[in-house]
Amino acid sequence: MLLRQGSIGPSVTALQRELNAVGYDISVDGDFGNETMRAVRSYQRKQGLVTDGIAGPKTRALLHGQKNERLLRQIDLVDAADRLGVELAAVMAVNEVESRGNGFHFGGPRNGVPIILFERHIMRRQLQHHGINPLPYQRAQPDIVNGSPGGYVGGHREHDRRERAGKIHTAASIESASWGLFQIMGFHWKRLGYESAENYAADMAINEANQLDAFVRFVEKDKGMHAALRRHDWADFASRYNGPNYAANDYDIKLAAAYRRHDQGVRLAA
């Protein structure tokens, strides 16, 4: 659950008590207002977390004493903004709206592995790219090789699908999944400057900073997307990043709102 300004209820009350337990002195009233947001930002800043004022699973885990060195840090976003030549608030807005929030599965049978989504229709295409006839595999295993999208099982079980596909062709299976925080497809590996599909997958398994780096490379390679990010043209950016149906999920509106909020936060912190 994401707790942010405007949230109310028992979860906010618990958050306020947790913040007070680590040295803050805020009202425990179940209302996530300016006072709570300032405390969350302060705690995130001190801990090196992304300083967005949103208390999500990462912030709450750290408040509970669960430290994880693989998480994205504020300095990673600062470096990404510098590299792209864009405002920090713009990168923070994209991180809030376009990332999955977590780049790894924490807990369960796949603890510590990158979050992926395996695309069976891309697997069919990539098998052809590698000179392999996909039809026998499509007939035998349509959930992992198919001409149409679908077959998703969600969560950590997507790794089961990818590993089964890997028994057919390892590189094609990696290329057929989107990886990490920003879900960059594996088939971009060469274009983004990785040595191989396997190298890309290994890099995505190290930490969320590497997953952010893949996103930065992705933007750098798309001049139109890069320009849209620089000028805060959120509709153009969303259409390039999310596809032509971006408006169905209000991605441009969400990005614009997140940018305004983070721009204000960056100015207050300066």
Residue frames relative to the residue before (quaternion, step in Angstrom):
aa qw qx qy qz dx dy dz
M 1.0000 0.0000 0.0000 0.0000 0.00 0.00 0.00
L 0.2702 -0.7460 0.5887 0.1544 3.56 -1.00 0.90
L 0.1290 -0.7719 0.6201 0.0540 3.55 -0.81 1.05
R 0.0885 0.7980 -0.5853 0.1131 3.55 -0.76 1.07
Q 0.7357 -0.3864 0.2848 0.4779 3.56 -1.28 0.09
G 0.7376 0.3466 -0.2914 0.5009 3.55 -0.78 1.10
S 0.5566 0.5915 -0.3986 0.4261 3.59 1.23 -0.36
I 0.0538 -0.7837 0.6183 0.0250 3.55 -1.15 0.68
G 0.5906 0.6215 -0.4138 0.3062 3.56 -1.29 0.26
P 0.7827 -0.3736 0.2393 0.4365 3.55 -1.34 -0.02
S 0.6251 0.5440 -0.3522 0.4350 3.61 1.04 -0.68
V 0.6373 0.5034 -0.3218 0.4867 3.57 1.08 -0.71
T 0.6076 0.5511 -0.3403 0.4598 3.58 1.03 -0.79
A 0.6600 0.5009 -0.3015 0.4719 3.58 0.94 -0.91
L 0.6363 0.5242 -0.3238 0.4642 3.59 0.98 -0.83
Q 0.6617 0.5094 -0.3131 0.4525 3.58 0.87 -0.90
R 0.6456 0.5041 -0.3217 0.4750 3.58 1.00 -0.74
E 0.6377 0.5247 -0.3237 0.4618 3.58 1.03 -0.78
L 0.6504 0.5067 -0.3129 0.4716 3.59 0.99 -0.80
N 0.6517 0.5024 -0.3184 0.4707 3.58 0.96 -0.79
A 0.6322 0.5527 -0.3272 0.4334 3.58 1.10 -0.71
V 0.7266 0.3770 -0.2405 0.5216 3.61 1.19 -0.44
G 0.7846 -0.4152 0.1612 0.4312 3.56 1.15 0.60
Y 0.5741 0.5742 -0.4000 0.4251 3.59 1.19 0.00
D 0.2353 -0.7564 0.5958 0.1325 3.53 -1.27 0.38
I 0.2486 0.7728 -0.5337 0.2368 3.54 0.28 1.32
S 0.6123 -0.5607 0.4146 0.3725 3.54 -1.23 0.46
V 0.2574 -0.7365 0.6052 0.1581 3.56 -1.01 0.84
D 0.2347 0.8079 -0.4933 0.2212 3.52 0.20 1.34
G 0.5126 -0.6758 0.4073 0.3385 3.60 1.27 0.09
D 0.6318 0.5015 -0.3243 0.4941 3.58 1.28 0.28
F 0.2637 -0.7771 0.5567 0.1293 3.59 -0.52 1.23
G 0.1087 0.8082 -0.5623 0.1372 3.54 0.08 1.35
N 0.8066 -0.2808 0.2014 0.4796 3.55 -1.29 -0.35
E 0.6365 0.5467 -0.3320 0.4311 3.58 0.96 -0.85
T 0.6835 0.4685 -0.2826 0.4831 3.58 0.90 -0.93
M 0.6394 0.5270 -0.3371 0.4470 3.58 0.96 -0.80
R 0.6492 0.5093 -0.3251 0.4621 3.59 0.96 -0.83
A 0.6485 0.5109 -0.3196 0.4651 3.59 1.01 -0.77
V 0.6380 0.5161 -0.3254 0.4697 3.60 0.99 -0.82
R 0.6535 0.5098 -0.3114 0.4648 3.59 0.90 -0.90
S 0.6554 0.5155 -0.3100 0.4568 3.55 0.93 -0.92
Y 0.6664 0.4953 -0.3055 0.4661 3.58 0.90 -0.89
Q 0.6482 0.5153 -0.3189 0.4611 3.58 0.93 -0.88
R 0.6512 0.5231 -0.3151 0.4506 3.57 0.95 -0.90
K 0.6736 0.5016 -0.2953 0.4554 3.59 0.91 -0.91
Q 0.7251 0.4338 -0.2338 0.4809 3.57 1.08 -0.76
G 0.5050 -0.6723 0.4110 0.3523 3.60 1.27 -0.14
L 0.4384 0.6914 -0.4618 0.3414 3.57 1.26 0.22
V 0.6492 -0.4428 0.4134 0.4598 3.54 -1.32 0.10
T 0.2709 -0.8012 0.5202 0.1189 3.57 -0.62 1.18
D 0.2093 0.8150 -0.5053 0.1914 3.54 0.37 1.28
G 0.4717 -0.6970 0.4351 0.3198 3.61 1.24 -0.06
I 0.5900 0.5370 -0.3680 0.4777 3.57 1.28 0.24
A 0.2435 -0.7759 0.5671 0.1311 3.57 -0.73 1.05
G 0.0508 0.8021 -0.5868 0.0987 3.52 -0.13 1.37
P 0.8032 -0.3036 0.1961 0.4736 3.59 -1.25 -0.23
K 0.6539 0.5286 -0.3282 0.4304 3.60 1.00 -0.77
T 0.6700 0.4845 -0.2955 0.4786 3.57 0.91 -0.91
R 0.6698 0.5000 -0.3041 0.4570 3.57 0.92 -0.92
A 0.6308 0.5362 -0.3401 0.4461 3.59 0.99 -0.79
L 0.6677 0.4934 -0.3041 0.4671 3.57 0.96 -0.85
L 0.6140 0.5377 -0.3405 0.4668 3.58 1.07 -0.69
H 0.6912 0.4471 -0.2587 0.5054 3.55 1.21 -0.59
G 0.6079 -0.6060 0.3345 0.3891 3.57 1.28 0.24
Q 0.5430 0.6155 -0.3978 0.4099 3.58 1.27 0.23
K 0.0725 -0.8286 0.5550 -0.0039 3.58 0.02 1.29
N 0.0215 -0.7965 0.6037 -0.0261 3.58 -0.98 0.87
E 0.3281 -0.7925 0.4888 0.1591 3.57 -0.46 1.25
R 0.6202 0.5769 -0.3451 0.4044 3.60 1.21 -0.24
L 0.5212 0.6716 -0.4003 0.3420 3.58 1.26 -0.17
L 0.5860 -0.5638 0.4576 0.3595 3.53 -1.27 0.52
R 0.1967 -0.7792 0.5878 0.0932 3.57 -1.03 0.84
Q 0.6492 -0.5188 0.3791 0.4070 3.55 -1.23 0.41
I 0.6366 0.5407 -0.3377 0.4340 3.59 0.98 -0.80
D 0.5924 0.5612 -0.3679 0.4459 3.60 1.13 -0.57
L 0.6628 0.4880 -0.2978 0.4836 3.58 1.02 -0.81
V 0.6098 0.5404 -0.3431 0.4672 3.58 1.07 -0.74
D 0.6707 0.4943 -0.2948 0.4679 3.59 0.90 -0.93
A 0.6420 0.5239 -0.3221 0.4578 3.59 1.01 -0.81
A 0.6489 0.5116 -0.3145 0.4673 3.59 0.98 -0.85
D 0.6456 0.5151 -0.3179 0.4656 3.58 0.98 -0.85
R 0.6720 0.5096 -0.2983 0.4470 3.56 0.90 -0.91
L 0.7203 0.4234 -0.2413 0.4936 3.58 1.01 -0.82
G 0.3816 -0.7356 0.4808 0.2867 3.57 1.21 -0.33
V 0.5399 0.5856 -0.4121 0.4424 3.56 1.06 0.81
E 0.6381 -0.5196 0.3918 0.4116 3.56 -1.26 0.24
L 0.5851 -0.5781 0.4407 0.3595 3.55 -1.14 0.70
A 0.6350 0.5494 -0.3349 0.4274 3.60 0.95 -0.84
A 0.6268 0.5363 -0.3400 0.4516 3.59 1.09 -0.68
V 0.6659 0.4798 -0.3025 0.4846 3.59 0.95 -0.84
M 0.6400 0.5197 -0.3259 0.4627 3.58 1.01 -0.76
A 0.6257 0.5311 -0.3392 0.4597 3.59 1.05 -0.71
V 0.6595 0.4907 -0.3081 0.4789 3.58 0.94 -0.86
N 0.6346 0.5289 -0.3321 0.4552 3.57 0.97 -0.81
E 0.6730 0.4977 -0.3035 0.4552 3.60 0.96 -0.80
V 0.7809 0.3848 -0.1859 0.4556 3.57 0.79 -1.06
E 0.7922 0.3674 -0.1688 0.4571 3.56 0.85 -0.97
S 0.6365 0.5039 -0.3622 0.4581 3.61 1.15 -0.31
R 0.5546 -0.6220 0.4469 0.3253 3.56 -1.26 0.34
G 0.5715 -0.6037 0.3840 0.4019 3.58 1.24 -0.01
N 0.7732 0.0563 -0.0271 0.6311 3.57 1.06 -0.81
G 0.3073 -0.7594 0.5447 0.1793 3.54 -1.00 0.81
F 0.7594 0.2931 -0.1524 0.5606 3.57 1.32 -0.26
H 0.4593 -0.6059 0.5588 0.3312 3.52 -1.32 0.31
F 0.0946 -0.7860 0.6099 0.0350 3.55 -0.84 1.00
G 0.7826 0.1940 -0.1969 0.5578 3.54 -0.60 1.20
G 0.7244 0.4353 -0.3095 0.4359 3.56 -1.26 0.27
P 0.7561 -0.4287 0.2656 0.4172 3.56 -1.32 -0.05
R 0.7426 0.3442 -0.2130 0.5336 3.60 1.21 -0.35
N 0.1257 0.8360 -0.5227 0.1098 3.55 1.08 0.70
G 0.8401 0.2234 -0.1726 0.4631 3.55 -0.89 1.00
V 0.5872 0.5592 -0.3990 0.4282 3.62 1.18 0.01
P 0.5877 -0.5911 0.4033 0.3775 3.62 -1.09 0.61
I 0.4824 -0.6184 0.5286 0.3246 3.54 -1.18 0.56
I 0.0170 0.7931 -0.6079 0.0354 3.58 -0.91 0.94
L 0.1361 -0.7178 0.6619 0.1679 3.49 -1.41 0.10
F 0.2476 -0.7969 0.5389 0.1153 3.55 -0.57 1.20
E 0.1924 -0.7941 0.5730 0.0637 3.56 -0.89 1.04
R 0.3314 -0.7903 0.4841 0.1768 3.56 -0.34 1.27
H 0.6479 0.5144 -0.3388 0.4482 3.61 1.04 -0.63
I 0.6157 0.5102 -0.3435 0.4926 3.58 1.17 -0.52
M 0.5994 0.5582 -0.3573 0.4488 3.59 1.07 -0.69
R 0.6277 0.5245 -0.3369 0.4664 3.57 0.98 -0.78
R 0.6750 0.4978 -0.2883 0.4621 3.56 0.90 -0.95
Q 0.6973 0.4836 -0.2846 0.4461 3.59 0.91 -0.93
L 0.5794 0.5484 -0.3829 0.4657 3.58 1.12 -0.52
Q 0.6409 0.5037 -0.3194 0.4832 3.57 0.97 -0.80
H 0.6207 0.5524 -0.3317 0.4467 3.57 1.01 -0.83
H 0.7303 0.3978 -0.2236 0.5084 3.58 1.06 -0.77
G 0.5876 -0.6344 0.3451 0.3648 3.57 1.25 0.35
I 0.5434 0.6030 -0.3983 0.4272 3.58 1.19 0.51
N 0.4267 -0.6891 0.5258 0.2581 3.56 -0.91 0.95
P 0.2816 -0.8082 0.4899 0.1659 3.64 -0.48 1.11
L 0.5144 0.7096 -0.4065 0.2581 3.60 1.13 -0.51
P 0.6526 0.4951 -0.3549 0.4505 3.67 0.82 -0.74
Y 0.6701 0.4841 -0.2955 0.4787 3.59 1.01 -0.78
Q 0.6231 0.5413 -0.3394 0.4512 3.56 1.06 -0.70
R 0.6581 0.4982 -0.3079 0.4732 3.58 1.02 -0.78
A 0.7343 0.4401 -0.2362 0.4598 3.57 0.96 -0.90
Q 0.8144 0.1020 -0.0113 0.5712 3.61 1.01 -0.82
P 0.0447 -0.8593 0.5092 0.0192 3.61 0.55 1.11
D 0.5932 0.5768 -0.3815 0.4121 3.60 1.16 -0.31
I 0.7670 0.3033 -0.2025 0.5279 3.61 1.20 -0.32
V 0.7481 0.1825 -0.1626 0.6169 3.60 1.25 -0.18
N 0.2458 0.7745 -0.5316 0.2392 3.55 -0.48 1.21
G 0.5063 -0.6488 0.4756 0.3108 3.54 -1.23 0.44
S 0.7304 0.3618 -0.2069 0.5412 3.58 1.28 -0.27
P 0.5497 -0.5902 0.4617 0.3692 3.59 -1.14 0.53
G 0.5057 0.6654 -0.4674 0.2883 3.55 -1.26 0.25
G 0.6097 0.5804 -0.4144 0.3459 3.51 -1.32 -0.31
Y 0.3734 0.7613 -0.4696 0.2460 3.57 1.26 0.14
V 0.1780 -0.7741 0.5988 0.1022 3.54 -1.10 0.77
G 0.4234 -0.7665 0.4046 0.2637 3.55 1.32 -0.18
G 0.8366 0.2488 -0.1708 0.4572 3.50 -1.34 0.40
H 0.8273 -0.2262 0.1671 0.4863 3.53 -1.19 -0.63
R 0.5870 0.6045 -0.3770 0.3846 3.60 1.16 -0.44
E 0.4923 0.6326 -0.4447 0.3996 3.59 1.22 -0.16
H 0.5975 0.5528 -0.3627 0.4537 3.60 1.16 -0.52
D 0.5890 0.5561 -0.3759 0.4500 3.59 1.08 -0.59
R 0.6597 0.5030 -0.3048 0.4678 3.57 0.95 -0.89
R 0.6754 0.4935 -0.3081 0.4533 3.58 0.88 -0.90
E 0.6615 0.5072 -0.3170 0.4525 3.59 0.95 -0.78
R 0.6110 0.5178 -0.3505 0.4855 3.59 1.08 -0.64
A 0.6508 0.4997 -0.3101 0.4802 3.56 1.02 -0.83
G 0.6239 0.5666 -0.3332 0.4227 3.56 1.10 -0.69
K 0.5914 0.5581 -0.3675 0.4513 3.56 1.19 -0.42
I 0.6201 0.4943 -0.3362 0.5080 3.56 1.26 -0.35
H 0.7526 -0.2095 0.1747 0.5993 3.56 0.87 -1.03
T 0.4237 -0.7512 0.4443 0.2425 3.58 -0.45 1.21
A 0.7022 0.4713 -0.2889 0.4487 3.58 0.69 -1.06
A 0.6496 0.5230 -0.3247 0.4461 3.58 0.90 -0.87
S 0.6480 0.5228 -0.3259 0.4478 3.59 1.00 -0.76
I 0.6465 0.4985 -0.3129 0.4854 3.58 1.04 -0.77
E 0.6612 0.5202 -0.2917 0.4551 3.55 0.98 -0.89
S 0.6975 0.4927 -0.2546 0.4538 3.57 1.17 -0.57
A 0.6631 0.4541 -0.3111 0.5072 3.58 1.26 0.19
S 0.3305 -0.6743 0.6123 0.2472 3.53 -1.26 0.50
W 0.2366 -0.8328 0.4995 0.0303 3.54 -0.92 1.02
G 0.8933 0.1827 -0.1064 0.3967 3.49 -1.23 0.72
L 0.8378 -0.2264 0.1619 0.4697 3.51 -1.34 -0.37
F 0.8149 0.2822 -0.1092 0.4944 3.54 0.78 -1.06
Q 0.3806 -0.7853 0.4344 0.2233 3.55 1.35 0.25
I 0.1824 0.7770 -0.5668 0.2042 3.55 0.78 1.09
M 0.4603 -0.7132 0.4585 0.2633 3.56 -0.72 1.09
G 0.5643 -0.6476 0.4159 0.2987 3.53 -1.05 0.85
F 0.6210 0.5721 -0.3651 0.3922 3.61 1.06 -0.59
H 0.5728 0.5836 -0.3828 0.4299 3.60 1.27 -0.07
W 0.3748 0.7945 -0.4512 0.1571 3.59 1.25 -0.27
K 0.6990 0.4682 -0.2916 0.4553 3.61 0.80 -0.93
R 0.6446 0.5337 -0.3070 0.4531 3.55 0.96 -0.91
L 0.7264 0.4321 -0.2344 0.4803 3.57 1.06 -0.75
G 0.6083 -0.6324 0.3217 0.3558 3.56 1.27 0.14
Y 0.4520 0.6572 -0.4778 0.3681 3.59 1.19 0.45
E 0.5974 -0.6139 0.3906 0.3371 3.57 -1.15 0.61
S 0.7838 -0.0853 0.1095 0.6053 3.56 1.08 -0.75
A 0.6613 -0.4631 0.3848 0.4473 3.55 -1.29 0.10
E 0.6447 0.5290 -0.3150 0.4531 3.55 0.99 -0.85
N 0.6363 0.5191 -0.3178 0.4739 3.59 1.05 -0.78
Y 0.6251 0.5350 -0.3318 0.4614 3.58 1.03 -0.77
A 0.6729 0.4955 -0.2959 0.4628 3.59 0.85 -0.97
A 0.6495 0.5152 -0.3140 0.4627 3.57 0.97 -0.84
D 0.6485 0.5211 -0.3126 0.4585 3.58 1.01 -0.81
M 0.6634 0.5086 -0.2999 0.4596 3.58 1.00 -0.83
A 0.6600 0.5244 -0.2969 0.4486 3.59 1.22 -0.49
I 0.5615 0.6349 -0.3866 0.3635 3.61 1.24 -0.15
N 0.7537 -0.2807 0.2191 0.5524 3.59 0.68 -1.07
E 0.6584 -0.5236 0.3682 0.3959 3.56 -1.31 0.21
A 0.5471 0.5951 -0.4062 0.4260 3.60 1.16 -0.40
N 0.6517 0.4963 -0.3128 0.4807 3.59 1.00 -0.77
Q 0.6297 0.5216 -0.3329 0.4696 3.56 1.07 -0.68
L 0.6190 0.5119 -0.3323 0.4943 3.59 1.09 -0.67
D 0.6221 0.5459 -0.3389 0.4473 3.58 1.01 -0.79
A 0.6239 0.5270 -0.3402 0.4661 3.60 1.03 -0.72
F 0.6333 0.5206 -0.3218 0.4738 3.57 1.03 -0.78
V 0.6489 0.5152 -0.3217 0.4582 3.60 0.91 -0.89
R 0.6419 0.5115 -0.3207 0.4727 3.58 0.94 -0.84
F 0.6316 0.5468 -0.3196 0.4471 3.57 1.03 -0.88
V 0.6765 0.4729 -0.2909 0.4839 3.60 0.91 -0.87
E 0.6375 0.5458 -0.3305 0.4317 3.59 0.94 -0.85
K 0.6972 0.4819 -0.2701 0.4569 3.57 1.05 -0.74
D 0.7002 0.3818 -0.2527 0.5479 3.60 1.26 -0.20
K 0.2932 -0.8078 0.4838 0.1656 3.57 -0.04 1.29
G 0.6482 0.5226 -0.3217 0.4509 3.58 1.02 -0.76
M 0.6532 0.5020 -0.3038 0.4785 3.57 0.98 -0.86
H 0.6420 0.5317 -0.3139 0.4546 3.55 0.99 -0.91
A 0.6717 0.4959 -0.2947 0.4648 3.57 0.91 -0.91
A 0.6348 0.5326 -0.3265 0.4546 3.58 1.01 -0.80
L 0.6472 0.5094 -0.3155 0.4713 3.57 1.02 -0.79
R 0.6490 0.5317 -0.3201 0.4401 3.58 0.96 -0.83
R 0.7749 0.3450 -0.1910 0.4941 3.59 0.93 -0.85
H 0.4435 -0.7205 0.4274 0.3185 3.59 1.33 0.20
D 0.3297 0.7003 -0.5490 0.3155 3.55 0.97 0.88
W 0.1682 -0.8618 0.4716 0.0817 3.53 0.30 1.30
A 0.6065 0.5442 -0.3648 0.4505 3.59 1.08 -0.58
D 0.6711 0.4797 -0.2960 0.4815 3.59 0.93 -0.89
F 0.6422 0.5152 -0.3317 0.4606 3.59 0.93 -0.85
A 0.6879 0.4906 -0.2899 0.4496 3.59 0.84 -0.98
S 0.6409 0.5230 -0.3395 0.4477 3.59 0.98 -0.74
R 0.6813 0.4734 -0.2847 0.4803 3.58 1.06 -0.73
Y 0.7248 0.4416 -0.2444 0.4689 3.58 0.99 -0.81
N 0.7899 0.3185 -0.1436 0.5040 3.58 0.93 -0.94
G 0.5506 -0.6024 0.4101 0.4071 3.58 1.20 -0.34
P 0.7375 -0.4732 0.2735 0.3966 3.56 -1.30 0.28
N 0.6877 0.4697 -0.2898 0.4718 3.61 1.16 -0.40
Y 0.2385 0.8229 -0.4904 0.1593 3.58 1.23 0.40
A 0.6503 0.5554 -0.3290 0.4005 3.59 1.01 -0.80
A 0.5480 0.6278 -0.3991 0.3824 3.59 1.17 -0.48
N 0.7559 0.3174 -0.1804 0.5434 3.57 1.17 -0.61
D 0.4577 -0.7231 0.4204 0.3013 3.59 1.30 0.31
Y 0.1794 0.8200 -0.5300 0.1207 3.58 1.05 0.65
D 0.6610 0.5116 -0.3220 0.4447 3.60 0.92 -0.83
I 0.6492 0.5092 -0.3116 0.4713 3.58 1.00 -0.82
K 0.6589 0.5087 -0.3017 0.4649 3.58 0.96 -0.89
L 0.6499 0.5150 -0.3147 0.4619 3.59 0.99 -0.83
A 0.6534 0.5159 -0.3146 0.4561 3.58 0.94 -0.89
A 0.6675 0.4961 -0.2992 0.4678 3.58 0.94 -0.90
A 0.6586 0.5016 -0.3108 0.4669 3.59 0.96 -0.86
Y 0.6272 0.5343 -0.3403 0.4532 3.59 1.00 -0.78
R 0.6579 0.5084 -0.3219 0.4529 3.61 0.85 -0.89
R 0.6665 0.5098 -0.2981 0.4550 3.56 0.95 -0.90
H 0.7075 0.4493 -0.2682 0.4751 3.58 0.89 -0.93
D 0.5872 0.5558 -0.3727 0.4553 3.58 1.09 -0.61
Q 0.6510 0.4975 -0.3114 0.4814 3.58 0.98 -0.81
G 0.6602 0.5162 -0.3064 0.4514 3.59 0.97 -0.86
V 0.6459 0.5093 -0.3205 0.4699 3.58 0.99 -0.84
R 0.6547 0.5119 -0.3191 0.4555 3.59 0.96 -0.83
L 0.6575 0.5139 -0.3111 0.4548 3.58 0.97 -0.82
A 0.6866 0.4881 -0.2761 0.4627 3.56 1.10 -0.76
A 0.5660 0.6369 -0.3763 0.3639 3.58 1.21 -0.49
